[in-house]
């Protein structure tokens, strides 16, 4: 929440965050999420393809005003599972949710 917060500020924050995580090629595209307007999806370039990592937007006033927020509120979901997938060099995100203890024990601590 910040007076004057806007979509360009949010996009710059997201691009900076992912660039510092090692993914300098970031793009955003319009999307729909019921609690934010405008809304967008964040994608990074990975292995030559665009990978969607999460959603973002500015919370709609009817979401934040009942909480006493009078300034715009930026919102985003970072897609941590997808970042873990990239760091662990996995091809299938479902591998993060398996119950194979041997595989889990063999993974590095990040």
MOPEQUI-V914076 format. One record per residue. N is the residue number from 0. SS is DSSP state (alpha for helix, beta for strand, coil for the rest). PHI is phi in degrees with one decimal (999 if undefined). Layout:
BEGIN
N&SS&PHI  N&SS&PHI
END
This chain:
BEGIN
0&coil&999  1&coil&-162.1  2&coil&-58.3  3&coil&83.1  4&coil&-58.9  5&coil&-151.5  6&alpha&-64.1  7&alpha&-58.9  8&alpha&-62.8  9&alpha&-63.8  10&alpha&-61.6  11&alpha&-62.5  12&alpha&-60.8  13&alpha&-65.2  14&alpha&-64.0  15&alpha&-65.1  16&alpha&-57.5  17&alpha&-69.1  18&alpha&-63.2  19&alpha&-69.4  20&coil&-81.1  21&coil&102.9  22&coil&-123.5  23&coil&-72.8  24&coil&-90.7  25&beta&-126.3  26&beta&-136.2  27&beta&-124.2  28&beta&-141.2  29&beta&-59.4  30&beta&-150.2  31&beta&-123.6  32&beta&-134.7  33&coil&-65.7  34&coil&-102.1  35&beta&-125.8  36&beta&-161.7  37&beta&-72.6  38&beta&-126.8  39&beta&-152.6  40&beta&-112.8  41&beta&-104.4  42&beta&-130.8  43&beta&-121.8  44&beta&-84.9  45&beta&-140.8  46&coil&52.6  47&coil&79.4  48&beta&-126.2  49&beta&-84.8  50&beta&-117.8  51&beta&-76.0  52&beta&-109.3  53&beta&168.8  54&beta&-106.0  55&beta&-155.8  56&beta&166.8  57&beta&-105.6  58&beta&-56.8  59&coil&-67.1  60&alpha&-55.7  61&alpha&-67.6  62&alpha&-85.3  63&alpha&-94.7  64&alpha&-60.4  65&alpha&-61.4  66&alpha&-92.6  67&coil&87.0  68&coil&-87.7  69&coil&-103.5  70&coil&-103.4  71&coil&-60.2  72&coil&-121.7  73&beta&-80.6  74&beta&-138.5  75&beta&-159.5  76&coil&-116.4  77&coil&-86.0  78&coil&67.1  79&alpha&-60.6  80&alpha&-63.1  81&alpha&-71.8  82&alpha&-65.6  83&alpha&-61.9  84&alpha&-59.3  85&alpha&-68.9  86&alpha&-63.6  87&coil&-86.1  88&coil&56.7  89&coil&-94.5  90&coil&-96.5  91&coil&-133.0  92&alpha&-60.7  93&alpha&-64.5  94&alpha&-62.0  95&alpha&-72.9  96&alpha&-110.9  97&coil&-79.2  98&coil&-106.2  99&coil&-84.7  100&alpha&-63.9  101&alpha&-61.6  102&alpha&-63.5  103&alpha&-63.0  104&alpha&-66.4  105&alpha&-80.4  106&coil&-80.9  107&coil&-69.6  108&coil&-83.6  109&coil&-90.7
END
